[in-house]
């Protein structure tokens, strides 16, 4: 399936055809620096989540600025990262079924791989896969600290899984996965802080039991862009799994950041789109719909034109109400800020990396579609 | 970017790893037949929309059962269809900008290509692209018959665009694109019928003006799965652009079909998913989230277990409330019916085609990500 590349290095952004996924390199690099500065001096490791970008080029730049490795959600994502040169991947998720576990075990021969578990039967299967591959696999217990997705309850249930891991010959108990995903998009700072305080309580209670049972402490890993300074300040979390800070989507931008201490990350990720129909006075139709910008967390925003409102997306069309905004002639190209960066990235094969109005590079999104 | 194939022909569905996009061939072929029977004896052409499936293997099967060609939304989609052996493609959409128009003109040397327009300036550009390529391009006027997306108003505005096309040396005025996209998902049959009656009125009014002005009638093309028998019965529409009938997603299934005359198409498209966390009594977490099944038109439904409710999707997780449904043990695989088939298909590189519990074929989704 040969595919036309969306751009060539050196060409003007104005000449890039649409829709295309644009990465503003100045804003992106600024976000990397802002995060680094915001945690500098703290005893905390940085392990950004690669589910947001799915791109080894980005992972390696995060590591060049101090990240110890990346997180992934899927074995196939981890395979793409390792293939792209990332030496240390935490699959911050459960991996269920022998087909995937065999791939997981094979991958541990190429890079340092850690995985999560929340079920004793699954732990036993990971052990079998490790034994068959002749490897030892690091396993974290996923604790449900409020996201109510995967994970066992803090305290005794978590201890039981830790013990189940520790008794397996081919596994190493490595600590706790404690990501409070439900807190990240709570709009108020106080709400987010309260949710993380509760998460920290659950982690501390669990750590006390685990150490009391004679198991090693291991590491505590979690946190997202909405709350990471609270986890970093906790002295309980050892590692931050921030993902969206590099792009800053429209949904995250709705959070209140005042007095959170978290820097204002800039929007660096855009969907480049063309006005393709202009038959009604206050409506512009653009060529980016829901196959170009995911609407699961709300519509995209129109960059640079705050009055213009992206009202509706169908498969390949976006309806923009101009609200008196001048311009938007047929053929004009504009930038959209995606509602949610992660699933938007997953629609594209390349980032068109832009600086000063010129294309500087194309970065392949090698883990696009890596759902296994 | 080498990618693992999601399955191999001959293997049992039970062994196919998840998430995977499953096409039930019996249901799919049944839907093709049902559509054919429902329009047999009518003087109407069938031109299914390939934006739903993005797969030449499917397009060729539709043509083998009488379709005259397919519709596409994008030049890149049309390129993939022509590359896959489809000889006749209508781009049922505007194509704006010389970059795309040059590709459009080049494609007319390989297959019969038609495009839509709703702007005189755009018409002039299509003419330039045709002249430069030394071809004649067929152009339809898109009429806004109620979808309020692209298209000019019926009547005089449509006539003006038709005349703008007709005077261009390298273009041929080919008729009207009159798709009432807003009608397809109106739940009641009477509402859908009323919306199509209004569309038909607009088309008739426009045809009268166009023929009165001495232009050829051309063809009238439009209709979707929700309403196509109303357009077929109109004696005004010549061609049907149905897309979703082959898959029948959860959103379309919410329409009332009673006394519409439209057959009950069966669900043939599924997301195959694994129960990956089971730590709370009435909740099962599956490994298919919004990167595996698009939620733009609502959550997926759990096939075969009507009580179980897919409540929430995050990137790579789905939360299913069991509501007392037994089973769903860790590692169990279940089928989801996507909320909206088109953007779900666009997440995958292959259909895993299944019959009688076995994988019969893999069909590549060659136009996946074809947004240009």
Contacts between the chains, C-beta under 8 A, distances in Angstrom:
chain1	res1	chain2	res2	distance
A	1	B	364	6.5
A	1	B	366	5.2
A	3	B	369	7.5
A	4	B	76	7.0
A	4	B	372	7.1
A	6	B	372	7.3
A	15	B	99	7.7
A	17	B	97	7.0
A	17	B	99	4.7
A	17	B	100	6.5
A	17	B	372	5.5
A	18	B	97	7.8
A	18	B	372	7.4
A	19	B	371	4.7
A	19	B	372	7.3
A	51	B	315	6.0
A	51	B	316	7.0
A	73	B	315	6.6
A	73	B	316	4.4
A	74	B	316	6.5
A	76	B	4	7.0
A	93	B	276	8.0
A	93	B	316	6.9
A	94	B	276	5.1
A	94	B	277	5.6
A	96	B	274	5.7
A	96	B	275	7.5
A	96	B	276	4.5
A	96	B	287	7.2
A	96	B	330	6.3
A	96	B	331	5.5
A	97	B	17	6.9
A	97	B	18	7.8
A	97	B	274	6.0
A	97	B	331	5.7
A	99	B	15	7.7
A	99	B	17	4.7
A	100	B	17	6.5
A	118	B	277	5.7
A	118	B	279	5.5
A	119	B	277	7.2
A	119	B	278	6.8
A	119	B	279	7.2
A	119	B	330	5.5
A	121	B	330	6.2
A	122	B	330	6.4
A	144	B	279	6.9
A	148	B	280	7.7
A	148	B	283	7.8
A	148	B	319	7.8
A	149	B	277	7.3
A	149	B	285	5.9
A	149	B	314	6.7
A	149	B	317	5.4
A	149	B	319	6.7
A	150	B	276	7.1
A	150	B	277	3.9
A	150	B	279	7.3
A	150	B	285	5.4
A	150	B	317	6.9
A	151	B	277	7.3
A	151	B	279	6.6
A	152	B	279	5.1
A	153	B	279	7.4
A	157	B	279	7.5
A	181	B	314	6.8
A	274	B	96	5.7
A	274	B	97	6.0
A	275	B	96	7.5
A	276	B	93	8.0
A	276	B	94	5.1
A	276	B	96	4.5
A	276	B	150	7.1
A	277	B	94	5.6
A	277	B	118	5.7
A	277	B	119	7.2
A	277	B	149	7.3
A	277	B	150	3.9
A	277	B	151	7.3
A	278	B	119	6.8
A	279	B	118	5.4
A	279	B	119	7.2
A	279	B	144	6.9
A	279	B	150	7.3
A	279	B	151	6.6
A	279	B	152	5.1
A	279	B	153	7.4
A	279	B	157	7.5
A	280	B	148	7.8
A	283	B	148	7.8
A	285	B	149	5.9
A	285	B	150	5.4
A	287	B	96	7.2
A	287	B	371	7.9
A	288	B	371	7.6
A	290	B	294	7.2
A	290	B	296	5.0
A	290	B	343	5.5
A	291	B	342	7.6
A	291	B	343	5.6
A	291	B	346	5.1
A	291	B	371	6.0
A	292	B	371	5.2
A	294	B	290	7.2
A	295	B	296	5.5
A	296	B	290	5.0
A	296	B	295	5.5
A	296	B	296	7.1
A	296	B	313	7.3
A	313	B	296	7.3
A	314	B	149	6.8
A	314	B	181	6.8
A	315	B	51	6.0
A	315	B	73	6.7
A	315	B	342	5.3
A	315	B	343	6.5
A	316	B	51	7.0
A	316	B	73	4.4
A	316	B	74	6.4
A	316	B	93	6.9
A	316	B	371	7.3
A	317	B	149	5.4
A	317	B	150	6.9
A	319	B	148	7.8
A	319	B	149	6.6
A	330	B	96	6.3
A	330	B	119	5.5
A	330	B	121	6.2
A	330	B	122	6.3
A	331	B	96	5.5
A	331	B	97	5.7
A	342	B	291	7.6
A	342	B	315	5.2
A	343	B	290	5.5
A	343	B	291	5.7
A	343	B	315	6.5
A	346	B	291	5.2
A	346	B	347	7.1
A	347	B	346	7.1
A	347	B	347	7.9
A	347	B	369	6.5
A	347	B	371	7.6
A	348	B	369	6.7
A	349	B	369	6.0
A	364	B	1	6.4
A	366	B	1	5.2
A	368	B	369	7.9
A	369	B	3	7.6
A	369	B	347	6.5
A	369	B	348	6.7
A	369	B	349	6.0
A	369	B	368	7.9
A	371	B	19	4.7
A	371	B	287	7.9
A	371	B	288	7.6
A	371	B	291	6.0
A	371	B	292	5.2
A	371	B	316	7.3
A	371	B	347	7.6
A	372	B	4	7.1
A	372	B	6	7.4
A	372	B	17	5.6
A	372	B	18	7.4
A	372	B	19	7.3
